Amino acid sequence: MNLLYKSTRGGETVTASQAILQGLSHDGGLFVPTEIPRLSVPVEELAQMSYQELAYTVMSRFLTDFTEEELRDCIAKAYDSKFDTQEIAPLAKAEDVYYLELFHGATIAFKDMALSILPHLMTTAARKNQVKNEIVILTATSGDTGKAALAGFADVPGTRILVFYPKNGVSPIQEKQMVTQKGNNTFVVGIHGNFDDAQSGVKKLFGDQELAGKMADRGFQFSSANSINIGRLVPQIVYYVYAYARLFANEEVARGETVNVTVPTGNFGNILAAYYAKQMGLPIGKLICASNDNRVLYDFFQSGRYDRNREFILTSSPSMDILISSNLERLIYRIAGEDDGANRKLMQDLTEKGVYEITLAMRERLEDFYGNYATQEEAASMIRRLYESTGYVIDPHTAVAAVVYEKYQGETKDETKTIIASTASPFKFTRSVMEAIQGSCDETEDFALVDTLSQLSQVPVPQAIEEIRSAPVLHNTVVEAPDMKAAVKRFLGI
Ligand SMILES: *Cc1c(COP(=O)(O)O)cnc(C)c1O
Protein backbone atom coordinates (compact mmCIF):
# COMPACT_ATOMS: atom_id res chain seq x y z
CA MET A 1 0.00 0.00 0.00
CA ASN A 2 1.26 3.46 -0.84
CA LEU A 3 0.43 5.88 1.95
CA LEU A 4 -0.02 9.50 0.92
CA TYR A 5 -0.02 12.71 2.91
CA LYS A 6 -2.57 15.48 2.57
CA SER A 7 -2.58 19.00 3.86
CA THR A 8 -4.81 19.85 6.83
CA ARG A 9 -5.93 22.85 4.78
CA GLY A 10 -6.92 20.85 1.73
CA GLY A 11 -4.46 22.23 -0.80
CA GLU A 12 -2.41 19.23 -1.82
CA THR A 13 -1.66 15.54 -1.49
CA VAL A 14 1.94 14.29 -1.75
CA THR A 15 4.12 11.26 -1.10
CA ALA A 16 5.95 10.76 2.20
CA SER A 17 9.28 11.84 0.74
CA GLN A 18 7.74 14.98 -0.74
CA ALA A 19 6.09 15.82 2.58
CA ILE A 20 9.45 15.47 4.34
CA LEU A 21 11.17 17.69 1.78
CA GLN A 22 8.51 20.37 1.91
CA GLY A 23 7.95 20.43 5.67
CA LEU A 24 4.90 22.67 5.50
CA SER A 25 2.27 22.44 2.77
CA HIS A 26 2.10 25.33 0.25
CA ASP A 27 -1.33 26.26 1.61
CA GLY A 28 0.14 26.73 5.10
CA GLY A 29 -1.33 23.45 6.34
CA LEU A 30 0.44 20.49 7.92
CA PHE A 31 0.79 17.15 6.18
CA VAL A 32 -1.09 14.24 7.72
CA PRO A 33 -1.23 10.62 6.56
CA THR A 34 -4.43 9.88 4.62
CA GLU A 35 -4.90 7.04 7.07
CA ILE A 36 -3.06 5.72 10.11
CA PRO A 37 -1.60 2.30 9.26
CA ARG A 38 -2.16 -0.59 11.69
CA LEU A 39 0.84 -2.01 13.47
CA SER A 40 -0.46 -5.59 13.33
CA VAL A 41 2.62 -7.24 14.84
CA PRO A 42 2.15 -9.45 17.93
CA VAL A 43 3.75 -7.89 21.02
CA GLU A 44 5.77 -11.09 21.53
CA GLU A 45 7.52 -10.29 18.26
CA LEU A 46 7.95 -6.60 19.05
CA ALA A 47 9.51 -7.57 22.36
CA GLN A 48 12.30 -9.43 20.52
CA MET A 49 13.27 -6.45 18.39
CA SER A 50 16.11 -4.00 18.86
CA TYR A 51 15.28 -0.30 18.73
CA GLN A 52 16.50 -0.19 15.14
CA GLU A 53 14.39 -3.16 14.04
CA LEU A 54 11.37 -1.71 15.72
CA ALA A 55 12.03 1.66 14.10
CA TYR A 56 11.99 -0.04 10.71
CA THR A 57 8.77 -1.90 11.52
CA VAL A 58 6.95 1.29 12.52
CA MET A 59 8.43 3.75 10.06
CA SER A 60 8.11 1.53 6.99
CA ARG A 61 4.35 1.62 7.48
CA PHE A 62 4.36 5.41 7.20
CA LEU A 63 7.15 6.15 4.75
CA THR A 64 5.98 3.80 2.04
CA ASP A 65 7.87 5.36 -0.86
CA PHE A 66 11.23 4.69 0.80
CA THR A 67 12.80 1.36 -0.15
CA GLU A 68 13.69 -1.05 2.61
CA GLU A 69 17.37 -0.42 1.96
CA GLU A 70 16.97 3.36 2.11
CA LEU A 71 15.02 3.31 5.32
CA ARG A 72 17.28 0.81 7.08
CA ASP A 73 20.26 2.91 6.03
CA CYS A 74 18.71 6.08 7.53
CA ILE A 75 17.92 4.22 10.75
CA ALA A 76 21.42 2.77 11.03
CA LYS A 77 23.00 6.21 10.58
CA ALA A 78 20.71 7.80 13.15
CA TYR A 79 20.52 5.37 16.06
CA ASP A 80 24.15 4.47 16.50
CA SER A 81 26.90 5.31 18.98
CA LYS A 82 25.74 8.93 19.11
CA PHE A 83 23.45 7.50 21.76
CA ASP A 84 25.11 6.60 25.02
CA THR A 85 23.09 3.39 25.45
CA GLN A 86 22.31 0.57 23.02
CA GLU A 87 18.75 0.61 24.23
CA ILE A 88 18.47 4.12 22.72
CA ALA A 89 15.40 4.93 24.85
CA PRO A 90 15.64 3.08 28.18
CA LEU A 91 12.91 2.93 30.82
CA ALA A 92 13.55 3.79 34.47
CA LYS A 93 11.03 2.92 37.17
CA ALA A 94 10.58 5.29 40.10
CA GLU A 95 7.62 5.46 42.49
CA ASP A 96 5.77 2.95 40.28
CA VAL A 97 5.94 5.16 37.22
CA TYR A 98 7.92 4.29 34.09
CA TYR A 99 10.11 7.12 32.90
CA LEU A 100 10.87 6.71 29.21
CA GLU A 101 14.27 8.38 28.93
CA LEU A 102 14.37 10.11 25.58
CA PHE A 103 17.57 12.00 26.32
CA HIS A 104 20.40 9.64 25.52
CA GLY A 105 21.32 11.20 22.17
CA ALA A 106 23.89 13.77 21.09
CA THR A 107 22.30 16.78 22.80
CA ILE A 108 20.69 15.00 25.78
CA ALA A 109 17.12 16.03 24.96
CA PHE A 110 14.26 14.19 23.31
CA LYS A 111 14.58 16.20 20.09
CA ASP A 112 17.53 13.94 19.24
CA MET A 113 15.16 11.01 18.80
CA ALA A 114 13.81 12.57 15.61
CA LEU A 115 16.52 15.01 14.59
CA SER A 116 19.22 12.39 14.39
CA ILE A 117 17.28 10.70 11.58
CA LEU A 118 15.65 13.67 9.84
CA PRO A 119 18.76 14.79 7.88
CA HIS A 120 19.08 11.29 6.44
CA LEU A 121 15.40 11.05 5.60
CA MET A 122 15.64 14.45 3.98
CA THR A 123 18.71 13.86 1.84
CA THR A 124 17.25 10.49 0.79
CA ALA A 125 13.96 12.23 -0.05
CA ALA A 126 15.84 14.83 -2.11
CA ARG A 127 17.59 12.12 -4.09
CA LYS A 128 14.33 10.27 -4.70
CA ASN A 129 12.69 13.44 -6.02
CA GLN A 130 15.61 14.53 -8.22
CA VAL A 131 16.12 17.67 -6.16
CA LYS A 132 19.41 19.30 -7.13
CA ASN A 133 19.09 22.40 -4.93
CA GLU A 134 20.93 22.67 -1.68
CA ILE A 135 18.46 22.25 1.18
CA VAL A 136 18.39 25.10 3.66
CA ILE A 137 17.00 24.15 7.05
CA LEU A 138 15.42 27.11 8.78
CA THR A 139 14.42 26.56 12.39
CA ALA A 140 13.05 28.51 15.32
CA THR A 141 13.91 26.99 18.65
CA SER A 142 12.94 27.38 22.27
CA GLY A 143 16.21 25.70 23.14
CA ASP A 144 16.40 21.99 22.48
CA THR A 145 15.38 21.76 18.84
CA GLY A 146 18.07 24.17 17.76
CA LYS A 147 21.00 22.23 19.10
CA ALA A 148 19.57 18.86 18.11
CA ALA A 149 18.95 20.11 14.56
CA LEU A 150 22.43 21.64 14.37
CA ALA A 151 23.98 18.40 15.59
CA GLY A 152 21.92 16.39 13.10
CA PHE A 153 22.62 18.53 10.03
CA ALA A 154 26.17 19.76 10.70
CA ASP A 155 28.35 18.89 7.70
CA VAL A 156 25.66 16.74 6.05
CA PRO A 157 26.43 17.28 2.33
CA GLY A 158 23.74 19.11 0.36
CA THR A 159 22.33 20.89 3.40
CA ARG A 160 22.74 24.12 5.34
CA ILE A 161 21.16 24.95 8.64
CA LEU A 162 20.16 28.25 10.19
CA VAL A 163 18.76 28.40 13.71
CA PHE A 164 17.00 31.35 15.37
CA TYR A 165 16.59 31.32 19.15
CA PRO A 166 15.17 33.83 21.68
CA LYS A 167 18.28 35.47 23.16
CA ASN A 168 16.91 35.56 26.70
CA GLY A 169 14.57 32.58 26.51
CA VAL A 170 16.90 29.58 26.72
CA SER A 171 19.06 28.19 29.52
CA PRO A 172 22.77 29.16 29.65
CA ILE A 173 23.78 25.60 28.85
CA GLN A 174 21.33 25.44 25.95
CA GLU A 175 22.76 28.67 24.57
CA LYS A 176 26.33 27.50 25.02
CA GLN A 177 25.48 24.28 23.21
CA MET A 178 24.23 26.23 20.21
CA VAL A 179 26.78 29.01 19.92
CA THR A 180 29.66 26.54 20.05
CA GLN A 181 28.25 24.49 17.17
CA LYS A 182 30.87 23.45 14.62
CA GLY A 183 30.26 22.74 10.94
CA ASN A 184 30.77 24.80 7.79
CA ASN A 185 27.06 24.74 6.99
CA THR A 186 25.76 26.01 10.35
CA PHE A 187 24.56 29.49 11.39
CA VAL A 188 23.08 30.40 14.78
CA VAL A 189 21.32 33.72 15.45
CA GLY A 190 19.79 35.09 18.65
CA ILE A 191 16.77 37.36 18.35
CA HIS A 192 15.41 39.97 20.74
CA GLY A 193 11.99 38.44 21.43
CA ASN A 194 10.42 35.22 22.66
CA PHE A 195 10.01 31.82 21.00
CA ASP A 196 6.72 32.73 19.36
CA ASP A 197 8.38 35.77 17.77
CA ALA A 198 11.10 33.51 16.41
CA GLN A 199 8.58 30.96 15.18
CA SER A 200 6.31 33.56 13.55
CA GLY A 201 9.36 35.10 11.89
CA VAL A 202 10.41 31.75 10.47
CA LYS A 203 6.89 31.04 9.22
CA LYS A 204 6.91 34.40 7.43
CA LEU A 205 10.25 33.62 5.79
CA PHE A 206 8.92 30.29 4.55
CA GLY A 207 6.08 32.11 2.82
CA ASP A 208 8.23 34.95 1.42
CA GLN A 209 8.00 34.75 -2.40
CA GLU A 210 10.73 37.29 -3.06
CA LEU A 211 13.15 35.33 -0.91
CA ALA A 212 12.12 32.00 -2.44
CA GLY A 213 12.77 33.40 -5.93
CA LYS A 214 16.20 34.73 -5.03
CA MET A 215 17.11 31.44 -3.39
CA ALA A 216 15.93 29.34 -6.33
CA ASP A 217 18.11 31.45 -8.66
CA ARG A 218 21.11 30.52 -6.58
CA GLY A 219 20.26 26.84 -6.15
CA PHE A 220 18.76 26.88 -2.65
CA GLN A 221 15.44 25.77 -1.25
CA PHE A 222 14.01 25.87 2.25
CA SER A 223 12.87 22.97 4.33
CA SER A 224 11.84 22.77 7.95
CA ALA A 225 13.24 20.73 10.80
CA ASN A 226 10.55 22.00 13.19
CA SER A 227 8.22 19.46 14.69
CA ILE A 228 5.63 20.17 11.99
CA ASN A 229 7.69 18.03 9.61
CA ILE A 230 6.27 14.51 9.37
CA GLY A 231 9.87 13.33 9.15
CA ARG A 232 10.06 14.24 12.83
CA LEU A 233 6.66 13.01 13.86
CA VAL A 234 7.00 9.49 12.46
CA PRO A 235 10.28 8.61 14.25
CA GLN A 236 8.65 9.73 17.50
CA ILE A 237 5.94 7.08 17.22
CA VAL A 238 8.64 4.42 17.41
CA TYR A 239 9.63 4.91 21.05
CA TYR A 240 6.11 4.53 22.37
CA VAL A 241 5.86 1.17 20.66
CA TYR A 242 9.34 0.32 21.90
CA ALA A 243 8.47 1.30 25.49
CA TYR A 244 5.41 -0.93 25.43
CA ALA A 245 7.42 -3.81 23.96
CA ARG A 246 10.06 -3.41 26.70
CA LEU A 247 7.39 -3.36 29.42
CA PHE A 248 5.98 -6.56 28.00
CA ALA A 249 9.41 -8.17 27.69
CA ASN A 250 10.15 -7.28 31.32
CA GLU A 251 6.80 -8.70 32.43
CA GLU A 252 5.68 -5.33 33.70
CA VAL A 253 2.53 -5.48 31.57
CA ALA A 254 0.49 -8.41 30.29
CA ARG A 255 -0.32 -8.88 26.61
CA GLY A 256 -2.80 -6.22 25.56
CA GLU A 257 -2.76 -4.47 28.93
CA THR A 258 -3.55 -0.78 28.62
CA VAL A 259 -1.02 1.84 29.71
CA ASN A 260 -1.44 5.59 29.99
CA VAL A 261 1.09 8.00 28.59
CA THR A 262 1.97 11.37 30.13
CA VAL A 263 3.83 13.89 27.98
CA PRO A 264 5.32 17.26 28.91
CA THR A 265 3.96 19.27 26.03
CA GLY A 266 4.85 22.39 24.11
CA ASN A 267 4.34 22.22 20.36
CA PHE A 268 2.17 19.09 20.72
CA GLY A 269 4.47 16.93 18.57
CA ASN A 270 5.50 14.34 21.12
CA ILE A 271 2.01 13.68 22.44
CA LEU A 272 0.61 13.57 18.91
CA ALA A 273 3.08 10.79 18.15
CA ALA A 274 1.68 8.88 21.14
CA TYR A 275 -1.83 9.49 19.76
CA TYR A 276 -0.77 8.07 16.41
CA ALA A 277 0.75 5.06 18.20
CA LYS A 278 -2.62 4.51 19.82
CA GLN A 279 -4.37 4.78 16.46
CA MET A 280 -1.95 2.16 15.11
CA GLY A 281 -3.32 -0.24 17.70
CA LEU A 282 -0.92 0.15 20.63
CA PRO A 283 -2.93 -0.35 23.86
CA ILE A 284 -2.69 3.21 25.15
CA GLY A 285 -5.48 4.46 27.38
CA LYS A 286 -5.32 8.13 28.31
CA LEU A 287 -2.99 10.62 26.71
CA ILE A 288 -2.16 12.97 29.54
CA CYS A 289 -1.08 16.35 28.26
CA ALA A 290 1.09 18.25 30.74
CA SER A 291 1.62 22.01 30.44
CA ASN A 292 3.60 24.48 32.51
CA ASP A 293 2.35 27.97 33.48
CA ASN A 294 1.78 28.67 29.79
CA ARG A 295 -1.37 26.61 30.13
CA VAL A 296 -3.01 27.25 26.76
CA LEU A 297 -3.55 23.54 26.17
CA TYR A 298 -4.98 22.90 29.62
CA ASP A 299 -7.51 25.69 29.07
CA PHE A 300 -8.26 24.26 25.63
CA PHE A 301 -9.00 20.79 26.98
CA GLN A 302 -11.13 22.35 29.72
CA SER A 303 -13.17 24.70 27.59
CA GLY A 304 -12.82 23.80 23.91
CA ARG A 305 -11.46 27.29 23.39
CA TYR A 306 -7.88 27.86 22.25
CA ASP A 307 -6.79 31.32 23.29
CA ARG A 308 -3.27 32.55 22.78
CA ASN A 309 -4.10 36.09 23.90
CA ARG A 310 -2.33 36.00 27.20
CA GLU A 311 0.94 36.86 28.81
CA PHE A 312 3.87 34.72 27.77
CA ILE A 313 5.54 33.33 30.89
CA LEU A 314 9.21 32.35 31.05
CA THR A 315 9.45 29.22 33.20
CA SER A 316 12.00 26.69 34.36
CA SER A 317 10.78 24.41 31.55
CA PRO A 318 11.59 26.72 28.60
CA SER A 319 11.04 24.12 25.89
CA MET A 320 7.37 24.17 26.85
CA ASP A 321 7.07 27.96 26.94
CA ILE A 322 4.82 28.10 23.91
CA LEU A 323 1.52 29.81 23.20
CA ILE A 324 0.92 28.39 19.74
CA SER A 325 1.18 24.61 19.70
CA SER A 326 1.63 24.12 15.97
CA ASN A 327 1.04 20.38 15.90
CA LEU A 328 -2.35 20.73 17.52
CA GLU A 329 -3.64 21.59 14.04
CA ARG A 330 -3.24 17.94 13.10
CA LEU A 331 -5.49 16.90 15.96
CA ILE A 332 -7.99 19.66 15.20
CA TYR A 333 -8.19 18.47 11.61
CA ARG A 334 -8.82 14.93 12.76
CA ILE A 335 -11.50 15.74 15.31
CA ALA A 336 -13.14 17.97 12.70
CA GLY A 337 -13.73 14.74 10.77
CA GLU A 338 -10.89 15.60 8.36
CA ASP A 339 -12.85 18.61 7.17
CA ASP A 340 -10.17 20.92 5.80
CA GLY A 341 -12.62 23.81 5.39
CA ALA A 342 -13.52 23.72 9.09
CA ASN A 343 -9.87 23.46 10.07
CA ARG A 344 -8.90 26.33 7.78
CA LYS A 345 -11.52 28.53 9.36
CA LEU A 346 -10.29 27.78 12.89
CA MET A 347 -6.67 28.40 11.96
CA GLN A 348 -7.68 31.66 10.32
CA ASP A 349 -9.37 32.67 13.57
CA LEU A 350 -6.16 31.84 15.40
CA THR A 351 -4.09 34.02 13.07
CA GLU A 352 -6.54 36.92 13.01
CA LYS A 353 -7.95 36.93 16.54
CA GLY A 354 -5.55 34.69 18.42
CA VAL A 355 -8.44 32.47 19.46
CA TYR A 356 -10.76 29.77 18.15
CA GLU A 357 -13.46 27.58 19.59
CA ILE A 358 -14.23 24.03 18.54
CA THR A 359 -17.72 22.52 18.29
CA LEU A 360 -19.28 20.18 20.84
CA ALA A 361 -19.00 17.28 18.43
CA MET A 362 -15.28 17.95 18.14
CA ARG A 363 -14.90 18.15 21.90
CA GLU A 364 -16.43 14.71 22.26
CA ARG A 365 -13.66 13.32 20.08
CA LEU A 366 -11.08 14.56 22.59
CA GLU A 367 -11.95 11.95 25.17
CA ASP A 368 -8.58 10.18 24.78
CA PHE A 369 -6.94 13.27 26.21
CA TYR A 370 -6.64 14.71 29.68
CA GLY A 371 -4.95 18.08 30.20
CA ASN A 372 -3.56 19.79 33.28
CA TYR A 373 -0.64 21.97 34.23
CA ALA A 374 2.04 22.39 36.88
CA THR A 375 3.48 25.59 38.30
CA GLN A 376 7.23 26.04 38.64
CA GLU A 377 6.97 25.50 42.39
CA GLU A 378 5.04 22.26 41.94
CA ALA A 379 7.60 21.02 39.42
CA ALA A 380 10.48 21.92 41.74
CA SER A 381 8.86 20.10 44.69
CA MET A 382 8.40 17.06 42.50
CA ILE A 383 12.09 17.01 41.54
CA ARG A 384 13.02 17.22 45.19
CA ARG A 385 10.53 14.65 46.44
CA LEU A 386 11.43 12.10 43.80
CA TYR A 387 15.11 12.59 44.51
CA GLU A 388 14.59 12.22 48.24
CA SER A 389 12.39 9.15 47.98
CA THR A 390 14.25 7.27 45.22
CA GLY A 391 17.53 9.03 44.35
CA TYR A 392 16.26 9.44 40.79
CA VAL A 393 16.71 12.94 39.35
CA ILE A 394 14.42 14.33 36.65
CA ASP A 395 14.59 17.59 34.72
CA PRO A 396 12.01 20.40 35.09
CA HIS A 397 10.07 19.41 31.91
CA THR A 398 9.70 15.83 33.05
CA ALA A 399 8.76 17.12 36.49
CA VAL A 400 5.85 19.05 34.99
CA ALA A 401 4.61 15.76 33.57
CA ALA A 402 5.09 13.95 36.87
CA VAL A 403 3.03 16.58 38.72
CA VAL A 404 0.27 16.49 36.15
CA TYR A 405 0.19 12.71 36.28
CA GLU A 406 -0.29 12.93 40.04
CA LYS A 407 -3.13 15.41 39.59
CA TYR A 408 -4.73 13.10 37.07
CA GLN A 409 -4.48 10.17 39.42
CA GLY A 410 -5.79 12.19 42.33
CA GLU A 411 -8.83 13.24 40.30
CA THR A 412 -9.65 9.98 38.58
CA LYS A 413 -8.22 7.24 40.83
CA ASP A 414 -7.17 5.57 37.58
CA GLU A 415 -4.63 2.89 38.53
CA THR A 416 -3.55 2.12 34.96
CA LYS A 417 0.22 1.92 34.66
CA THR A 418 1.80 5.01 33.24
CA ILE A 419 4.71 5.90 31.02
CA ILE A 420 6.03 9.42 31.49
CA ALA A 421 8.00 10.79 28.57
CA SER A 422 11.23 12.03 30.14
CA THR A 423 12.26 14.67 27.67
CA ALA A 424 15.55 16.09 28.90
CA SER A 425 18.54 15.10 30.97
CA PRO A 426 18.63 16.94 34.30
CA PHE A 427 22.17 17.98 33.27
CA LYS A 428 20.69 20.23 30.63
CA PHE A 429 18.85 22.27 33.26
CA THR A 430 21.31 21.88 36.09
CA ARG A 431 20.61 25.18 37.84
CA SER A 432 16.85 24.67 38.13
CA VAL A 433 17.39 21.08 39.21
CA MET A 434 19.93 21.97 41.87
CA GLU A 435 17.74 24.82 43.14
CA ALA A 436 14.86 22.39 43.40
CA ILE A 437 16.87 19.84 45.32
CA GLN A 438 18.80 22.22 47.60
CA GLY A 439 16.18 24.91 48.04
CA SER A 440 18.55 27.57 46.78
CA CYS A 441 21.74 27.72 44.80
CA ASP A 442 24.56 30.24 45.29
CA GLU A 443 27.00 28.77 42.82
CA THR A 444 27.31 31.11 39.85
CA GLU A 445 29.21 28.83 37.55
CA ASP A 446 26.95 26.39 35.71
CA PHE A 447 29.64 23.85 35.08
CA ALA A 448 30.47 23.61 38.79
CA LEU A 449 26.82 22.77 39.32
CA VAL A 450 27.12 20.01 36.76
CA ASP A 451 29.76 18.33 38.89
CA THR A 452 27.67 18.66 42.05
CA LEU A 453 24.67 17.16 40.29
CA SER A 454 26.79 14.29 39.06
CA GLN A 455 27.93 13.47 42.58
CA LEU A 456 24.50 13.78 44.03
CA SER A 457 22.67 11.71 41.39
CA GLN A 458 25.56 9.27 40.91
CA VAL A 459 25.18 9.69 37.16
CA PRO A 460 28.35 10.53 35.18
CA VAL A 461 28.39 13.93 33.44
CA PRO A 462 27.04 13.30 29.92
CA GLN A 463 29.47 13.59 27.02
CA ALA A 464 27.37 16.39 25.48
CA ILE A 465 28.07 18.60 28.51
CA GLU A 466 31.76 17.69 28.78
CA GLU A 467 32.23 18.74 25.16
CA ILE A 468 30.96 22.29 25.57
CA ARG A 469 32.77 23.05 28.81
CA SER A 470 35.74 24.57 27.08
CA ALA A 471 34.46 24.94 23.51
CA PRO A 472 34.93 28.38 21.88
CA VAL A 473 31.92 30.52 20.92
CA LEU A 474 31.61 30.40 17.14
CA HIS A 475 28.30 32.26 16.68
CA ASN A 476 27.54 35.63 18.23
CA THR A 477 25.00 37.29 15.91
CA VAL A 478 21.93 38.81 17.58
CA VAL A 479 19.23 40.60 15.55
CA GLU A 480 15.81 42.20 15.98
CA ALA A 481 12.93 39.97 14.82
CA PRO A 482 12.19 42.12 11.70
CA ASP A 483 15.81 41.65 10.58
CA MET A 484 15.61 37.87 10.32
CA LYS A 485 15.26 38.02 6.53
CA ALA A 486 18.44 40.03 6.16
CA ALA A 487 20.23 37.47 8.33
CA VAL A 488 19.11 34.65 6.04
CA LYS A 489 20.35 36.51 2.97
CA ARG A 490 23.69 37.18 4.58
CA PHE A 491 24.12 33.51 5.51
CA LEU A 492 23.36 32.39 1.97
CA GLY A 493 25.33 35.21 0.36
CA ILE A 494 22.38 36.32 -1.79
C1 LIG B 1 10.49 20.10 22.84
C2 LIG B 1 10.43 19.69 24.22
C3 LIG B 1 9.19 19.45 24.86
C4 LIG B 1 7.88 19.65 24.16
O1 LIG B 1 7.66 18.72 23.12
P1 LIG B 1 6.57 19.03 21.99
O2 LIG B 1 6.71 17.92 21.03
O3 LIG B 1 6.97 20.36 21.40
O4 LIG B 1 5.26 19.09 22.65
C5 LIG B 1 9.21 19.02 26.17
N1 LIG B 1 10.36 18.87 26.84
C6 LIG B 1 11.55 19.11 26.28
C7 LIG B 1 12.79 18.96 27.08
C8 LIG B 1 11.63 19.51 24.95
O5 LIG B 1 12.83 19.73 24.40
The ligand as an ORCA input file, in Angstrom:
! r2SCAN-3c Opt
* xyz 0 1
  C      10.485     20.097     22.836
  C      10.430     19.689     24.223
  C       9.190     19.449     24.859
  C       7.876     19.653     24.160
  O       7.658     18.720     23.118
  P       6.571     19.027     21.993
  O       6.711     17.920     21.029
  O       6.968     20.364     21.396
  O       5.256     19.092     22.654
  C       9.214     19.021     26.166
  N      10.363     18.874     26.838
  C      11.554     19.114     26.279
  C      12.789     18.958     27.083
  C      11.632     19.510     24.945
  O      12.826     19.730     24.395
*
